[in-house]
Amino acid sequence: MRKRRNIPDVGEGKRGEDGHLGYLLRQAAQVYRNRADRALSDLGITPPQFSVLTMLAAYPGRSGADIARLAMLTPQTVSVIIGNLEKRGAILRRPHPVHGRIQTIELTGEGRALLTAARARMQRLEEELTANVSAGDEAAVRRWLVGVAVVAGADDDGEDPPRA
């Protein structure tokens, strides 16, 4: 074990299987984020921008507020991302057909091409992360992660869940 100032390596002590579940989720998420940053860097996008592009492809014509909820980002962050993607020509904003103050957002051809390139990189990253995991175990992890999000109310509006 390599020690830096008596700090255990990832996988050891509380940074290993004896660690708190929340910490282990955050540790794994940080590793994923760092690798995603590197995978997308030469495309000139960030993981949050990739999330916004992904949600716009899956749910075209949504508002910035909708995309913020779908991508689990703050409305302020999505506003900046949308502005940057618009400058790049990756998205197009249009007035909502009914609600004048709301703008709908959709991908342009350039945005779809950017998303296709980014998806290929993120797919490779997921393949690397699951290389030593059986399909059944991967499915179980996916079910568990979705279950955690559903139980925790990952898409709630910040209100406390009703009590029984």
Contacts in CASP RR format, 6 or more apart in sequence:
PFRMAT RR
TARGET T0000
AUTHOR 0000-0000-0000
METHOD contacts of the structure
MODEL  1
MRKRRNIPDVGEGKRGEDGHLGYLLRQAAQVYRNRADRALSDLGITPPQF
SVLTMLAAYPGRSGADIARLAMLTPQTVSVIIGNLEKRGAILRRPHPVHG
RIQTIELTGEGRALLTAARARMQRLEEELTANVSAGDEAAVRRWLVGVAV
VAGADDDGEDPPRA
1 8 0 8 1.000
1 9 0 8 1.000
1 12 0 8 1.000
2 9 0 8 1.000
3 9 0 8 1.000
8 14 0 8 1.000
8 15 0 8 1.000
9 15 0 8 1.000
10 16 0 8 1.000
10 27 0 8 1.000
10 31 0 8 1.000
11 17 0 8 1.000
13 19 0 8 1.000
14 20 0 8 1.000
14 23 0 8 1.000
15 23 0 8 1.000
15 27 0 8 1.000
16 24 0 8 1.000
32 125 0 8 1.000
32 129 0 8 1.000
33 47 0 8 1.000
35 125 0 8 1.000
35 128 0 8 1.000
35 129 0 8 1.000
36 47 0 8 1.000
36 50 0 8 1.000
36 122 0 8 1.000
36 125 0 8 1.000
37 46 0 8 1.000
37 47 0 8 1.000
39 121 0 8 1.000
39 122 0 8 1.000
39 124 0 8 1.000
39 125 0 8 1.000
40 46 0 8 1.000
40 47 0 8 1.000
40 49 0 8 1.000
40 50 0 8 1.000
40 118 0 8 1.000
40 121 0 8 1.000
40 122 0 8 1.000
43 114 0 8 1.000
43 117 0 8 1.000
43 118 0 8 1.000
43 121 0 8 1.000
45 53 0 8 1.000
45 114 0 8 1.000
45 118 0 8 1.000
48 71 0 8 1.000
48 73 0 8 1.000
48 77 0 8 1.000
48 81 0 8 1.000
49 81 0 8 1.000
49 84 0 8 1.000
49 85 0 8 1.000
50 115 0 8 1.000
50 118 0 8 1.000
50 122 0 8 1.000
51 71 0 8 1.000
51 72 0 8 1.000
51 73 0 8 1.000
52 67 0 8 1.000
52 71 0 8 1.000
52 73 0 8 1.000
52 78 0 8 1.000
52 81 0 8 1.000
52 82 0 8 1.000
52 85 0 8 1.000
53 85 0 8 1.000
53 90 0 8 1.000
53 107 0 8 1.000
53 111 0 8 1.000
53 114 0 8 1.000
53 115 0 8 1.000
53 118 0 8 1.000
54 71 0 8 1.000
54 115 0 8 1.000
54 119 0 8 1.000
55 62 0 8 1.000
55 67 0 8 1.000
55 70 0 8 1.000
55 71 0 8 1.000
56 62 0 8 1.000
56 67 0 8 1.000
56 91 0 8 1.000
56 105 0 8 1.000
56 106 0 8 1.000
56 107 0 8 1.000
57 107 0 8 1.000
57 112 0 8 1.000
57 115 0 8 1.000
58 70 0 8 1.000
59 66 0 8 1.000
59 67 0 8 1.000
59 70 0 8 1.000
60 106 0 8 1.000
60 107 0 8 1.000
61 94 0 8 1.000
61 104 0 8 1.000
61 105 0 8 1.000
61 106 0 8 1.000
62 70 0 8 1.000
62 104 0 8 1.000
62 105 0 8 1.000
63 96 0 8 1.000
63 102 0 8 1.000
63 103 0 8 1.000
63 104 0 8 1.000
63 105 0 8 1.000
64 75 0 8 1.000
64 78 0 8 1.000
64 79 0 8 1.000
64 82 0 8 1.000
64 103 0 8 1.000
64 105 0 8 1.000
65 75 0 8 1.000
65 78 0 8 1.000
67 73 0 8 1.000
67 78 0 8 1.000
67 82 0 8 1.000
67 105 0 8 1.000
68 74 0 8 1.000
68 75 0 8 1.000
68 77 0 8 1.000
68 78 0 8 1.000
69 155 0 8 1.000
70 155 0 8 1.000
71 78 0 8 1.000
72 154 0 8 1.000
72 155 0 8 1.000
73 81 0 8 1.000
82 91 0 8 1.000
82 93 0 8 1.000
82 105 0 8 1.000
85 91 0 8 1.000
85 111 0 8 1.000
86 92 0 8 1.000
86 93 0 8 1.000
88 110 0 8 1.000
88 114 0 8 1.000
89 108 0 8 1.000
89 110 0 8 1.000
89 111 0 8 1.000
90 107 0 8 1.000
90 108 0 8 1.000
90 110 0 8 1.000
90 111 0 8 1.000
90 114 0 8 1.000
91 105 0 8 1.000
91 106 0 8 1.000
91 107 0 8 1.000
91 108 0 8 1.000
91 111 0 8 1.000
92 105 0 8 1.000
92 106 0 8 1.000
92 107 0 8 1.000
92 108 0 8 1.000
93 103 0 8 1.000
93 104 0 8 1.000
93 105 0 8 1.000
94 103 0 8 1.000
94 104 0 8 1.000
94 105 0 8 1.000
94 106 0 8 1.000
95 102 0 8 1.000
95 103 0 8 1.000
95 104 0 8 1.000
96 102 0 8 1.000
96 103 0 8 1.000
96 104 0 8 1.000
107 115 0 8 1.000
130 138 0 8 1.000
133 141 0 8 1.000
149 155 0 8 1.000
153 161 0 8 1.000
END
